[in-house]
């Protein structure tokens, strides 16, 4: 009886959360399927298996690295590339060479959570997800998503590995933080949906990550396997909630994280990215997801440190992933999958399912015909005045008043205020802004406590601002111990 009830519940779950429409289909899907079939039928076994792999490429690394990638294309028939560090001109130049070399058009991806500036220099940086999470006007976020997508199109990128769907529920998380839209699942869904829709309007495929949820961890999966030790009810209600919503709204793909989630995998320390229970049973069957499924980067210690798995690329494919992202050893991974296929451990139908799905995605991305990326005026096309205005608008509308005890704001014109700046970055713009609203006396936080007390003697109120460097989203936003001690000492008499 219990088994029967469980089957009914799973069936109900599938009906409720299954995608009604395949997110990879185009309006002319009959032609799309016909094209995918024709390409598939013309591929050798090696070429089919090669389609499953998407190595990473760094134009910044120079010619020897480019030669390595060209070798992977010509000998191992890889299906795509994820581009990273370099300049826009190097990127487009290399991409043109790679596409020309490849028999089947390459699917090009990029981690572009806040635009291509996340990986390429000389391009305007859009706000991090945390900042966008504070913007109430979702139209701004959709416009940002569309503009990010337009920049990606200019660079020949087909899929952005975004939006991030992790909830920032653990403030000590070392790797998510500012990459998340926030801790409220409804707000995360609202912002992520707007960004996704903007990217889709620009013709870019999207990828929700990091399934089933990397937000409430205190470990970094690049360095170790993080533990997510919650009940299935909690995971379903919190971590997986954004995925259900975006899947129902047309999310193109999902990226599987390297996490230790015993409640879902049924076996301790089997990474979710290698778990058939998570990838196939949960995501594909129970949630009914029909889009592409990517493993997270397979060169991360969170998956490589598992000594029980002989080959993680093979294990990821057997778990249900369609594309093996950033394999640590592409030739070995291909060899192991081919051997498993010949030994009947991987069926023809399983291989066909993923390869045709990849080809269908390529058709949707406009890769039916290879396109040359134009270098002329590329910098100007990537950086327009409208981009600057859009970024400025987003930052302005993200400013949030958390509380206003005793009606301190707005500042009073006739009162004199003191300003003390803390942190490791310049606060000159903030100080200049304050001076527009009142009389401001700037005090150096590095002088002694007694000197500061003397400077504040005749001051009505003190404004303390914290400024932290924002060159990357992983920096801690916490106060230094000395800052806290200074605030406490001032609070005793002001």
GUKOLZA-549408 format. One record per residue (C-alpha): chain; residue in one letter; x, y, z; residue number from 1. Coordinates in nm, 3 decimals, padded with zeros to 5 digits, m for minus. Example, Ala and Ser with C-alpha at 12.3 -4.5 7.8 and 13.67 -1.06 7.14 Angstrom:
% GUKOLZA-549408
kette;rest;u;v;w;nr
A;A;01.230;m00.450;00.780;1
A;S;01.367;m00.106;00.714;2
END
This chain:
% GUKOLZA-549408
kette;rest;u;v;w;nr
A;X;00.000;00.000;00.000;1
A;X;00.282;00.242;00.089;2
A;X;00.452;00.175;m00.245;3
A;X;00.124;00.239;m00.426;4
A;X;00.076;00.571;m00.244;5
A;X;00.436;00.669;m00.325;6
A;X;00.380;00.594;m00.696;7
A;X;00.064;00.807;m00.694;8
A;X;00.251;01.094;m00.527;9
A;X;00.534;01.078;m00.778;10
A;X;00.284;01.073;m01.066;11
A;X;00.104;01.374;m00.920;12
A;X;00.438;01.553;m00.873;13
A;X;00.526;01.485;m01.237;14
A;X;00.192;01.620;m01.360;15
A;X;00.223;01.933;m01.150;16
A;X;00.578;02.025;m01.242;17
A;X;00.643;01.873;m01.584;18
A;X;00.726;02.116;m01.863;19
A;X;00.429;02.144;m02.096;20
A;X;00.648;02.249;m02.390;21
A;X;01.000;02.145;m02.481;22
A;X;01.208;02.462;m02.419;23
A;X;01.448;02.368;m02.699;24
A;X;01.185;02.352;m02.973;25
A;X;01.148;02.630;m03.229;26
A;X;00.829;02.727;m03.414;27
A;X;00.948;02.523;m03.711;28
A;X;01.027;02.225;m03.490;29
A;X;00.945;01.977;m03.768;30
A;X;01.237;02.119;m03.969;31
A;X;01.442;02.138;m03.650;32
A;X;01.394;01.766;m03.579;33
A;X;01.458;01.680;m03.944;34
A;X;01.788;01.874;m03.933;35
A;X;01.895;01.710;m03.606;36
A;X;01.813;01.365;m03.745;37
A;X;02.010;01.427;m04.064;38
A;X;02.316;01.550;m03.874;39
A;X;02.294;01.262;m03.625;40
A;X;02.270;01.000;m03.899;41
A;X;02.585;01.140;m04.060;42
A;X;02.796;01.114;m03.744;43
A;X;03.030;00.828;m03.658;44
A;X;03.024;00.680;m03.306;45
A;X;03.329;00.887;m03.211;46
A;X;03.165;01.204;m03.343;47
A;X;02.844;01.131;m03.151;48
A;X;03.032;01.083;m02.824;49
A;X;03.239;01.396;m02.891;50
A;X;02.917;01.601;m02.899;51
A;X;02.876;01.531;m02.526;52
A;X;03.187;01.731;m02.429;53
A;X;03.229;02.104;m02.375;54
A;X;03.587;02.192;m02.269;55
A;X;03.691;02.536;m02.145;56
A;X;03.898;02.776;m02.354;57
A;X;04.102;03.076;m02.236;58
A;X;04.206;03.312;m02.519;59
A;X;04.429;03.479;m02.260;60
A;X;04.651;03.168;m02.250;61
A;X;04.799;03.211;m02.596;62
A;X;04.876;03.003;m02.904;63
A;X;04.978;02.672;m02.742;64
A;X;04.643;02.659;m02.564;65
A;X;04.462;02.738;m02.890;66
A;X;04.644;02.449;m03.056;67
A;X;04.520;02.215;m02.780;68
A;X;04.161;02.318;m02.846;69
A;X;04.199;02.281;m03.223;70
A;X;04.331;01.928;m03.157;71
A;X;04.024;01.845;m02.946;72
A;X;03.802;01.970;m03.228;73
A;X;03.974;01.785;m03.511;74
A;X;04.054;01.454;m03.337;75
A;X;03.784;01.421;m03.070;76
A;X;03.496;01.607;m03.242;77
A;X;03.389;01.798;m02.928;78
A;X;03.039;01.944;m02.941;79
A;X;03.099;02.282;m02.782;80
A;X;03.322;02.518;m02.587;81
A;X;03.282;02.734;m02.279;82
A;X;03.484;03.052;m02.325;83
A;X;03.658;03.230;m02.040;84
A;X;03.935;03.487;m01.983;85
A;X;04.051;03.712;m02.265;86
A;X;03.964;04.017;m02.473;87
A;X;03.658;04.043;m02.699;88
A;X;03.880;04.059;m03.009;89
A;X;04.082;03.751;m02.910;90
A;X;03.760;03.570;m02.824;91
A;X;03.594;03.640;m03.160;92
A;X;03.910;03.563;m03.357;93
A;X;03.960;03.227;m03.185;94
A;X;03.592;03.140;m03.211;95
A;X;03.590;03.195;m03.586;96
A;X;03.888;02.959;m03.620;97
A;X;03.724;02.695;m03.403;98
A;X;03.390;02.705;m03.586;99
A;X;03.569;02.683;m03.920;100
A;X;03.761;02.376;m03.802;101
A;X;03.460;02.190;m03.662;102
A;X;03.255;01.959;m03.884;103
A;X;02.943;02.017;m03.671;104
A;X;02.877;02.373;m03.545;105
A;X;03.006;02.421;m03.190;106
A;X;02.767;02.522;m02.912;107
A;X;02.937;02.817;m02.741;108
A;X;02.875;02.891;m02.375;109
A;X;03.000;03.137;m02.115;110
A;X;02.956;03.196;m01.745;111
A;X;02.806;03.541;m01.796;112
A;X;02.604;03.596;m01.478;113
A;X;02.657;03.973;m01.492;114
A;X;02.729;03.986;m01.863;115
A;X;03.032;03.889;m02.071;116
A;X;03.246;04.121;m01.854;117
A;X;03.247;03.834;m01.603;118
A;X;03.504;03.671;m01.834;119
A;X;03.620;03.929;m02.090;120
A;X;03.785;04.264;m02.029;121
A;X;03.692;04.594;m02.196;122
A;X;03.317;04.532;m02.159;123
A;X;03.077;04.716;m01.929;124
A;X;02.991;04.524;m01.613;125
A;X;02.625;04.487;m01.523;126
A;X;02.531;04.467;m01.152;127
A;X;02.569;04.140;m00.965;128
A;X;02.256;03.937;m00.896;129
A;X;02.244;04.051;m00.532;130
A;X;02.214;04.412;m00.648;131
A;X;01.942;04.322;m00.899;132
A;X;01.761;04.137;m00.621;133
A;X;01.709;04.474;m00.452;134
A;X;01.550;04.631;m00.761;135
A;X;01.170;04.625;m00.741;136
A;X;01.117;04.702;m01.111;137
A;X;01.156;04.370;m01.294;138
A;X;01.140;04.545;m01.630;139
A;X;01.491;04.683;m01.563;140
A;X;01.618;04.331;m01.498;141
A;X;01.455;04.200;m01.814;142
A;X;01.615;04.482;m02.013;143
A;X;01.953;04.399;m01.859;144
A;X;01.905;04.032;m01.950;145
A;X;01.822;04.126;m02.308;146
A;X;02.124;04.353;m02.336;147
A;X;02.351;04.085;m02.190;148
A;X;02.212;03.852;m02.455;149
A;X;02.274;04.104;m02.734;150
A;X;02.637;04.136;m02.624;151
A;X;02.668;03.757;m02.622;152
A;X;02.519;03.737;m02.971;153
A;X;02.782;03.984;m03.095;154
A;X;03.047;03.746;m02.963;155
A;X;02.896;03.427;m03.105;156
A;X;02.787;03.294;m02.765;157
A;X;02.480;03.070;m02.774;158
A;X;02.418;02.984;m02.409;159
A;X;02.471;03.183;m02.090;160
A;X;02.520;02.976;m01.777;161
A;X;02.274;03.189;m01.585;162
A;X;02.056;03.276;m01.402;163
A;X;02.184;03.161;m01.064;164
A;X;01.890;03.005;m00.877;165
A;X;02.069;02.943;m00.547;166
A;X;01.908;03.107;m00.243;167
A;X;02.150;03.306;m00.030;168
A;X;02.026;03.144;00.293;169
A;X;02.373;03.089;00.442;170
A;X;02.569;03.413;00.500;171
A;X;02.890;03.212;00.540;172
A;X;02.865;03.059;00.192;173
A;X;03.209;03.119;00.033;174
A;X;03.109;03.084;m00.333;175
A;X;02.748;03.203;m00.387;176
A;X;02.687;03.528;m00.195;177
A;X;02.654;03.820;m00.437;178
A;X;02.588;03.578;m00.723;179
A;X;02.244;03.508;m00.572;180
A;X;01.939;03.732;m00.611;181
A;X;01.879;03.692;m00.236;182
A;X;01.741;03.461;00.030;183
A;X;01.369;03.494;m00.044;184
A;X;01.262;03.224;m00.291;185
A;X;00.980;03.430;m00.437;186
A;X;01.208;03.726;m00.506;187
A;X;01.473;03.497;m00.655;188
A;X;01.214;03.349;m00.892;189
A;X;01.085;03.694;m00.986;190
A;X;01.430;03.832;m01.073;191
A;X;01.564;03.516;m01.234;192
A;X;01.255;03.488;m01.456;193
A;X;01.293;03.848;m01.574;194
A;X;01.662;03.797;m01.655;195
A;X;01.587;03.468;m01.831;196
A;X;01.313;03.626;m02.044;197
A;X;01.547;03.905;m02.149;198
A;X;01.814;03.656;m02.254;199
A;X;01.557;03.452;m02.446;200
A;X;01.435;03.762;m02.630;201
A;X;01.793;03.816;m02.748;202
A;X;01.806;03.458;m02.875;203
A;X;02.033;03.320;m02.602;204
A;X;01.976;02.986;m02.428;205
A;X;01.976;02.991;m02.048;206
A;X;02.089;02.758;m01.770;207
A;X;01.957;02.752;m01.414;208
A;X;02.225;02.663;m01.160;209
A;X;02.339;02.500;m00.931;210
A;X;02.080;02.220;m00.904;211
A;X;01.947;02.112;m00.658;212
A;X;02.072;02.422;m00.468;213
A;X;02.417;02.543;m00.354;214
A;X;02.296;02.836;m00.144;215
A;X;02.287;02.687;00.206;216
A;X;02.641;02.549;00.223;217
A;X;02.955;02.670;00.397;218
A;X;03.191;02.489;00.159;219
A;X;03.306;02.565;m00.197;220
A;X;03.251;02.281;m00.446;221
A;X;03.559;02.398;m00.639;222
A;X;03.765;02.281;m00.339;223
A;X;03.561;02.006;m00.169;224
A;X;03.221;01.834;m00.174;225
A;X;02.973;02.053;00.021;226
A;X;02.718;01.884;00.245;227
A;X;02.349;01.974;00.215;228
A;X;02.195;01.779;00.501;229
A;X;01.825;01.871;00.483;230
A;X;01.508;01.666;00.455;231
A;X;01.353;01.609;00.112;232
A;X;01.055;01.821;00.217;233
A;X;01.281;02.117;00.298;234
A;X;01.481;02.075;m00.025;235
A;X;01.162;02.051;m00.230;236
A;X;01.003;02.357;m00.065;237
A;X;01.312;02.580;m00.060;238
A;X;01.610;02.484;m00.277;239
A;X;01.419;02.329;m00.568;240
A;X;01.135;02.584;m00.570;241
A;X;01.306;02.827;m00.814;242
A;X;01.377;02.544;m01.058;243
A;X;01.013;02.436;m01.068;244
A;X;00.907;02.791;m01.146;245
A;X;01.164;02.865;m01.417;246
A;X;01.124;02.522;m01.578;247
A;X;00.753;02.596;m01.617;248
A;X;00.848;02.929;m01.777;249
A;X;01.079;02.783;m02.042;250
A;X;01.426;02.747;m01.885;251
A;X;01.655;02.607;m02.158;252
A;X;01.890;02.401;m01.943;253
A;X;01.989;02.310;m01.589;254
A;X;02.340;02.276;m01.447;255
A;X;02.390;02.003;m01.185;256
A;X;02.606;02.096;m00.886;257
A;X;02.867;01.880;m00.714;258
A;X;02.695;01.846;m00.376;259
A;X;02.660;01.579;m00.109;260
A;X;02.283;01.555;m00.054;261
A;X;02.224;01.217;00.116;262
A;X;01.847;01.270;00.128;263
A;X;01.835;01.280;m00.253;264
A;X;02.120;01.056;m00.362;265
A;X;02.044;00.779;m00.113;266
A;X;02.418;00.726;m00.072;267
A;X;02.653;00.940;00.132;268
A;X;02.920;01.136;m00.057;269
A;X;02.800;01.052;m00.409;270
A;X;02.801;01.395;m00.581;271
A;X;02.459;01.501;m00.710;272
A;X;02.620;01.553;m01.054;273
A;X;02.692;01.178;m01.068;274
A;X;02.364;01.064;m00.916;275
A;X;02.105;00.888;m01.134;276
A;X;01.856;00.951;m00.852;277
A;X;01.903;01.328;m00.881;278
A;X;01.964;01.384;m01.254;279
A;X;01.734;01.128;m01.413;280
A;X;01.475;01.030;m01.154;281
A;X;01.424;01.370;m00.989;282
A;X;01.497;01.628;m01.259;283
A;X;01.402;01.442;m01.577;284
A;X;01.126;01.207;m01.462;285
A;X;00.962;01.357;m01.152;286
A;X;01.004;01.722;m01.250;287
A;X;00.957;01.645;m01.619;288
A;X;01.243;01.863;m01.740;289
A;X;01.292;01.834;m02.117;290
A;X;01.578;02.080;m02.171;291
A;X;01.954;02.028;m02.178;292
A;X;02.130;01.906;m01.864;293
A;X;02.489;02.013;m01.797;294
A;X;02.721;01.882;m01.531;295
A;X;02.901;02.154;m01.339;296
A;X;03.271;02.179;m01.432;297
A;X;03.417;01.831;m01.400;298
A;X;03.763;01.958;m01.307;299
A;X;03.638;02.071;m00.964;300
A;X;03.761;01.892;m00.651;301
A;X;03.403;01.847;m00.534;302
A;X;03.369;01.569;m00.793;303
A;X;03.728;01.465;m00.866;304
A;X;03.810;01.376;m00.505;305
A;X;03.563;01.087;m00.509;306
A;X;03.800;00.789;m00.529;307
A;X;03.516;00.537;m00.565;308
A;X;03.432;00.661;m00.916;309
A;X;03.671;00.527;m01.182;310
A;X;03.582;00.793;m01.440;311
A;X;03.363;01.091;m01.349;312
A;X;03.278;01.178;m01.712;313
A;X;03.129;00.834;m01.771;314
A;X;02.949;00.846;m01.435;315
A;X;02.803;01.189;m01.518;316
A;X;02.666;01.065;m01.850;317
A;X;02.525;00.749;m01.694;318
A;X;02.356;00.966;m01.430;319
A;X;02.167;01.148;m01.707;320
A;X;02.372;01.458;m01.792;321
A;X;02.365;01.553;m02.160;322
A;X;02.682;01.762;m02.168;323
A;X;03.004;01.705;m01.973;324
A;X;03.129;02.052;m01.889;325
A;X;03.505;02.117;m01.851;326
A;X;03.623;01.757;m01.835;327
A;X;03.958;01.712;m01.664;328
A;X;04.059;01.472;m01.943;329
A;X;03.845;01.480;m02.259;330
A;X;04.023;01.197;m02.450;331
A;X;03.997;00.963;m02.150;332
A;X;03.631;01.052;m02.091;333
A;X;03.545;00.980;m02.455;334
A;X;03.734;00.651;m02.441;335
A;X;03.550;00.537;m02.126;336
A;X;03.206;00.626;m02.269;337
A;X;03.289;00.447;m02.595;338
A;X;03.402;00.135;m02.408;339
A;X;03.084;00.139;m02.197;340
A;X;02.877;00.173;m02.518;341
A;X;03.051;m00.123;m02.681;342
A;X;03.005;m00.327;m02.362;343
A;X;02.628;m00.252;m02.371;344
A;X;02.646;m00.045;m02.049;345
A;X;02.524;00.255;m02.249;346
A;X;02.244;00.194;m02.500;347
A;X;02.215;00.346;m02.846;348
A;X;01.888;00.510;m02.740;349
A;X;02.058;00.676;m02.440;350
A;X;02.335;00.819;m02.658;351
A;X;02.083;00.924;m02.924;352
A;X;01.869;01.102;m02.664;353
A;X;02.148;01.336;m02.552;354
A;X;02.315;01.393;m02.889;355
A;X;01.987;01.478;m03.063;356
A;X;01.891;01.706;m02.776;357
A;X;02.226;01.887;m02.821;358
A;X;02.168;01.917;m03.196;359
A;X;01.815;02.048;m03.141;360
A;X;01.960;02.311;m02.904;361
A;X;02.215;02.408;m03.169;362
A;X;01.937;02.459;m03.422;363
A;X;01.746;02.679;m03.176;364
A;X;02.064;02.881;m03.115;365
A;X;02.086;02.956;m03.487;366
A;X;02.374;02.718;m03.556;367
A;X;02.214;02.548;m03.856;368
A;X;02.452;02.765;m04.054;369
A;X;02.792;02.872;m03.921;370
A;X;02.833;03.246;m03.877;371
A;X;03.149;03.459;m03.881;372
A;X;03.182;03.696;m03.586;373
A;X;03.258;04.049;m03.702;374
A;X;03.547;04.225;m03.528;375
A;X;03.486;04.569;m03.679;376
A;X;03.379;04.829;m03.418;377
A;X;03.330;04.545;m03.169;378
A;X;03.427;04.755;m02.866;379
A;X;03.178;05.028;m02.959;380
A;X;02.900;04.774;m03.018;381
A;X;02.962;04.612;m02.680;382
A;X;02.980;04.941;m02.488;383
A;X;02.710;05.195;m02.570;384
A;X;02.576;05.502;m02.390;385
A;X;02.250;05.315;m02.340;386
A;X;02.441;05.044;m02.150;387
A;X;02.583;05.306;m01.912;388
A;X;02.236;05.454;m01.858;389
A;X;02.088;05.108;m01.793;390
A;X;02.355;05.021;m01.535;391
A;X;02.312;05.360;m01.365;392
A;X;01.934;05.313;m01.352;393
A;X;01.972;04.967;m01.197;394
A;X;02.212;05.090;m00.927;395
A;X;01.990;05.387;m00.843;396
A;X;01.683;05.167;m00.805;397
A;X;01.870;04.909;m00.597;398
A;X;01.943;05.151;m00.310;399
A;X;01.751;05.019;m00.011;400
A;X;01.662;05.188;00.318;401
A;X;01.663;04.908;00.574;402
A;X;01.549;05.119;00.867;403
A;X;01.517;05.484;00.968;404
A;X;01.498;05.499;01.347;405
A;X;01.418;05.845;01.489;406
A;X;01.362;05.978;01.135;407
A;X;01.731;06.052;01.080;408
A;X;01.668;06.062;00.706;409
A;X;01.635;06.291;00.522;410
A;X;01.929;06.493;00.655;411
A;X;01.849;06.839;00.790;412
A;X;02.010;07.131;00.610;413
A;X;02.088;07.335;00.923;414
A;X;02.251;07.058;01.124;415
A;X;02.620;06.972;01.117;416
A;X;02.713;06.607;01.063;417
A;X;03.039;06.422;01.091;418
A;X;03.134;06.148;00.846;419
A;X;03.370;05.859;00.921;420
A;X;03.459;05.617;00.643;421
A;X;03.542;05.252;00.712;422
A;X;03.651;04.968;00.486;423
A;X;03.920;04.906;00.226;424
A;X;03.783;05.108;m00.067;425
A;X;03.740;05.476;m00.151;426
A;X;03.419;05.639;m00.032;427
A;X;03.480;05.973;m00.200;428
A;X;03.167;05.955;m00.418;429
A;X;02.953;05.885;m00.112;430
A;X;03.111;06.176;00.079;431
A;X;03.058;06.413;m00.213;432
A;X;02.697;06.297;m00.229;433
A;X;02.648;06.367;00.142;434
A;X;02.779;06.721;00.100;435
A;X;02.485;06.798;m00.129;436
A;X;02.243;06.749;00.161;437
A;X;02.405;06.904;00.467;438
A;X;02.714;07.036;00.644;439
A;X;02.959;06.747;00.657;440
A;X;03.281;06.729;00.858;441
A;X;03.502;06.443;00.738;442
A;X;03.703;06.265;01.010;443
A;X;03.988;06.023;00.949;444
A;X;03.909;05.685;01.108;445
A;X;04.281;05.613;01.153;446
A;X;04.339;05.876;01.424;447
A;X;04.314;05.775;01.791;448
A;X;03.981;05.723;01.969;449
A;X;04.052;06.025;02.192;450
A;X;04.118;06.245;01.888;451
A;X;03.796;06.125;01.724;452
A;X;03.602;06.205;02.045;453
A;X;03.747;06.555;02.040;454
A;X;03.656;06.606;01.675;455
A;X;03.297;06.498;01.747;456
A;X;03.250;06.719;02.054;457
A;X;03.035;06.985;01.886;458
A;X;02.878;06.762;01.618;459
A;X;02.507;06.680;01.625;460
A;X;02.516;06.338;01.459;461
A;X;02.771;06.098;01.311;462
A;X;02.739;05.919;00.976;463
A;X;02.955;05.606;00.947;464
A;X;02.984;05.441;00.604;465
A;X;03.142;05.110;00.510;466
A;X;03.308;05.076;00.169;467
A;X;03.447;04.740;00.051;468
A;X;03.627;04.668;m00.275;469
A;X;03.401;04.513;m00.538;470
A;X;03.649;04.377;m00.791;471
A;X;03.494;04.032;m00.749;472
A;X;03.173;03.898;m00.590;473
A;X;03.348;03.666;m00.347;474
A;X;03.502;03.929;m00.119;475
A;X;03.366;03.936;00.234;476
A;X;03.139;04.229;00.315;477
A;X;03.197;04.192;00.691;478
A;X;03.323;04.471;00.914;479
A;X;03.680;04.448;01.039;480
A;X;03.719;04.393;01.414;481
A;X;03.878;04.738;01.450;482
A;X;03.576;04.895;01.276;483
A;X;03.333;04.735;01.521;484
A;X;03.540;04.851;01.819;485
A;X;03.544;05.208;01.682;486
A;X;03.165;05.209;01.629;487
A;X;03.106;05.081;01.984;488
A;X;03.333;05.347;02.134;489
A;X;03.157;05.628;01.942;490
A;X;02.813;05.493;02.036;491
A;X;02.895;05.546;02.407;492
A;X;02.886;05.924;02.370;493
A;X;02.708;05.991;02.038;494
END
